[in-house]
Amino acid sequence: MLGSAHGSAPAGAARRGAPVIPIRDANPTQRVPVVTIALIAVNIAVFLLWQPSFGTEQEQQAFYFCHAEIPWEVSHQENLAQGGLEAQAALDTDLGPGAGVAVQTLQQQECPNKSWWLSVFVAMFLHGGWFHLAGNMLFLWIFGNNVEDRLGYVVYPLFYVLGGLAASALQLAIAPNSTIPSLGASGAIGGVLGAYIVLFPHARVTTLIIFFFITVIEVPAGVILAIWFVLQLFSGVGQLASEVSGGGVAYWAHVGGFAFGALVAWLFYRGRRGAGPTLTEVPRGPDFV
């Protein structure tokens, strides 16, 4: 095994069995969320038709090193195959002795001309497994349609990509020399969540609670998303303190995307068409009408 990738569903619920899973929101839209549907379709198509999702773990890890974003490559503006001894040393530090030669040999054979800057965008559509994909797409469907409805068909896809870039930038600032592939839509979706909490803080979110019992309750979006953000922040700080190496969850990407989305929504969209539905204003109904 070459190494593990960074990536997680927005709340990590699907991957780690977290006890809080949003199911839907009671927040009707005025238009069909075609961009959100298209994003979900593209993510699923990439996972099923391009990624070696049905291949061996070795094949999947090789794919990640060839196509996912790697912080070391971005900060040094060259791929690992061309990074020489410095790249080898960084790989050995993260993945263990001998990993540098193995990964460099792999890239030289499979993707010698890998574009480090293009990988930043490609990584937004890659996922590390079925639960990773399912968790991200669930959050994108629940919260993305309303943000798209408010921002519009033109601004929303640009906002989505910029949220992913902001997420990548903060993760890069925290760990610029990491050679662990970073992938997943959760940074961009974090931006969607940040915008949602500003625009629709009182919208009801039907949430599955799994603790000592299983129940479904309705929680204001402001509450559940604020809790999510605080958990990401504390988990990121804890990850720094423990100096964890190897793959895992890119918490700082979540924080960066969320902060970007909240800031953009606060500066440019807060107050337009009201602050969103309240607990008593919105009847039960589908997510879009």
N, C-alpha and C positions, 0 to 999 in steps of 0.2 A: 504493500500500500504506500503510495507516494505521500499522502498527507490528507488532511481533512479541510473542508471548505468552511468559510464563515458564511452564515446565512440563517435566517429564521423567519417564520411567519410573524406578522406584526406583534401579536401578543404572545407568541410562542406556544399558544394553546394547543395547536394541533400536534406539535412535535413533542412536547414535554408533559402532556396530560394535565395542563393547567386547569384549575377548577372553575374558571370564568370564561364562557364562550358566548360572544354576541351571536344572535340568530337573525334578527331583522330589526329595522327601525320603523317607527310609525311617523314617517315624514314624507308625504307624497310629493312628487315632482310635477312640473308642468310639461315636460317633454321626455321622450324616450331617451335613455342614456346611451346613445349609439357609440360614443367614444369609450365609455367604460366597458361596454359589451365587446367592442373591438379589442381593447387591451386584454381583457380576459381571454378572448379567442386566440390572440397572438401568443400569450404566455402558455396556454395549453398546447397550441400547435408546436411551439418551439420545444416544449418538454417531450411531446410524443413523437414528433417527426424529425427533430434534429439532434437533440441530446440522446446519448446512448442509455436511455432510461431503463431499458430492458437488458442492458449489458452487464458485464461484471463490474465490481467495484473498482478494479484497476482501470478499466476502460473509462468509467465515469470520471475518476480522478485525473486521468490523462486529458480528458476533454476539458475539465476545469482549468488546468494549467495552460491549455492552448487558447481558451476563449474567455475565461472569466477575468475580472479585474484582479490584479495583484498589486498591493500598495507599493512594494519595492520597485516594480516596473514603472509605476506612475511617478514616484518621487525621483527616480533616477532617469526617467524618460528613455528607457531602453528595456527590451525584454530580457528575461533571465538567460536565454540562450546566448545572448551577446554580452552578458554582464561579467564574464570572466571569473576570476578568483573571488572578487568581492561578492558576487551573486552566490557563488558556491558556499562561501562562509555564512551568508545570511540564511541560506536554505538549511545548512547543517545545524545552525542555531535553532531554527524553528522545528525542523523535522527529524533531526538526528544525524549522526555521522554518516557520510556517504550519500545523503539525499541530494546534495548539490550536484554531484556528478550525474546521478540518475535523472534528475529533472532536466538538467541542461542537455543531456543526451537525448531525452525524450523530445524536448522542444526543437532541437536541431534536426531531428528526424521527421517530426510530425508537423511542426509549425515554426520553421526558422524565421519567417517574416511576420510573426505576430505583431499586430499594431497595439501598442500599450494604450493609446488614447481611445481607439475604437472599442477596446475591451471594456472601458468604463460604461459605455452605452449598452453594449451587448449584455453585460452582467445583469442589467436591470430586468432582463427577460429570461434569465436562467434560474433553475431551482434545483435544490439538492435532494429532492425526493418527493414522493406523493403527498405526504402530510405537509411538507413545506409549501408545495404548490397550492394544495387545498386551503390551507390556512390563509395564505396571502389573497387568494381569489375570493374567499368568503368576506374578508375585510374590505376588499376593493368593491365588491358588489354592494355590501351594506351601506358603506359610507361614500363611495365614489359617485354614485348617481346624483346625490343631492349637491355635492360640490360642483360637479359638472353642470348641473342645472343652474347654479348661481353664477359660475364663471363663464359658461357658454362653450360652444363647440370649438371655437378657435383658441381661446385662452387656456382652456382646461388641459389639453394635451401638452402645451408648452409648460404650463405650471407643473404637470406631472413629471416631465423630464427634468426640469430644473430642481424639483424636490429630490429626485434621485441623485442629481449632481451635488446638491448641498449635503445630502446624507453621506455620499462618498467622500466629500471634502473633509467633513469632520472626522470620519473614521480614519482617513489618511493622515490628518493632523495628529491624531492620537497614536497611530502606529505606522509611521511612514516607512519603516524598514521591514514590515511584515511580508513574508513570502507566501502566506496562506491565501489561496484564492478566495475572493469575496464575491458573492453572487446573491441574487434574489431581488424581488420587487418590493421588499418591505421598506426600504429607504424612501422610495417614491410614494408608497402607500402611507408611510409615516407623514409625509407632507399633506396627503389627503386628510388624515386624521387631525393634523394640526389645524387645517382650515375648517374642518367640521366643528371642532370644539368652539371656535370663535363664532362661526356663522349660525350654528344650531345647538347651543349649549343645553337647551331645555327639551330637545327632541327625545321621545321615549325610545329606549333600546331594549328590546326583549332579549334577555340574557339567561343562558343556561348555567346554573350553579351546581357544581359537583364537589361536595365536601363530604361530610358524614351522611349526607342525604342528597338527593337530586331534586331540584326544583327549577321552575322558570319564573323569573320576576322581570318587571319593567324598571329600568334605571335611567335617570337623565343622562344624556350623552356626556354632559360636562363632568359628571361624576366618574363614569367608567373610563373615559379617555384621560382624565386627570390622573386617576389611579394608575393607568397603563403607563403614562409618561413618567411618573415618579418611580415606578418599578424599573423602567428602562434606565433611568438616570442612576439610581442606586446600584443596579446590577452592573452598569458600566464602571462606576467608581470601584465597586468590589472586584471587578475583573482586573482593573489596573493594580489594585492593592495586592492581588494574589499573583500577579505576573503570570497569568495563564498563557501557555504556548499551545500551539496546535489549533485545530479547528474549534468552532463554537459559534456563539451568537454575536453578531456585530451590533452590540447595543448602542454604540455611539452613532452608527448610521441611523438607527431609529430616532435617536435624540436629535440629530442634525436635520433629518427630514421633517420631523414634527415641528421643530422650532422655525424652520423655513416656512412651512405651510401656515402656521399660526401668525407669523409676522406679516406675510403677504396678505392674508385675510384681514388682519387687524388694520393694516395701513390703507388698503384699497377697496375692501368690500364690506367692512363692518358698518352696519346701519342701513345698507341698501336693502330695500324690500323687507325691512324689519330684521329682528334678531333670530328668526326661525320660530317654529311652532313650540308651544308650551305643552306641559303635561295634560292640560285640560282642553287645548284648542284643537288638537288633531284627532280625528276619528280613526279607528282601526281601518286599515286598508292596505293595498299593495304598495310596494316601495315606489312605483311610478304609475302614473295614470295618463 
